[in-house]
Amino acid sequence: MTRNEINEKLNEVFQDVFDDDSITVTDSTTAKDIEDWDSLAHLTLVGSIEEEFGIKFTLGEINSFKNVGEMMDSMEKHLSK
């Protein structure tokens, strides 16, 4: 799966979790950029991403994400296994 394909699918997950079809995430998107992205929404988002992509993040990975780009970097590593 290419990074562009990951981004497209990831956008759909974000739109679904936040119930907002106008959301478009980029590498630099952070929780500050999405109004309802709080700690509870973050847990829901991570769970939805893991389910949609068939991957499992470690707690260390989840805690280290500073933006969507870092999340996608980690996703690429998981998907290449």
Secondary structure, DSSP 8 states (H G I E B T S, - for coil): --HHHHHHHHHHHHHHHTT-TT----TT--GGGSTT--HHHHHHHHHHHHHHHT----HHHHHH--SHHHHHHHHHHHHT-
